[in-house]
């Protein structure tokens, strides 16, 4: 190999296909994931699942379902002989979209990171059917890393949501190990969990990586805010793709989200305006 060709291989930028919705206002999905992952020096190539004016946490929103165009969109990538280092999935709006994701994964061999956006606080989103939940479980076999919240972890395993959303660390370990066993990568982060170790307001992220379990805890600040999970996912996924350990990536993501939430509280932003992550993008490394 010629010297200059070898140099191009060594310095090639990582490229990630991001399958998620694009929302104009509310700081969620691609709108936050693209700039954050880009700030961490990974090229982001969106494949939209839907276009929304604002997210569904607003009383009025415009939505254009992109299902009928997703296959042609991805086929254009294939015909142009594009390749990706990773594929990341977010909100999927139908059985057909989940099937399209399966085809994209098969057509573009890459690391697969799944954020199974299915529900929260013990309830599955109204847009999700039983069939969609079943198909989402089938995607597990392709996952190198999966980042469910507690509601989604329970749904993926077909077990009841714990009373009050409180779970022990041993319970989390069992759940994470059981999810990991269904994946090809054996890496799971169960996000935003309340532990029963004490009522101290902490929020935990439980990490299971190749049989090794760890917990990253941080102080809970304020109430829920739209897009917090997307911000967390973007920082954790990109940092992990850049070679950081899953533990360090999770810690970095939790710290970044905490900083953004604290600033949102200072600005007194409405919950559905999301996190003011823009203030801290230049701090990401």
Order of alpha helices (4+ residues) and beta strands (2+ residues): alpha-beta-alpha-beta-beta-alpha-beta-alpha-beta-beta-beta-alpha-beta-alpha-beta-alpha-beta-beta-beta-alpha-alpha
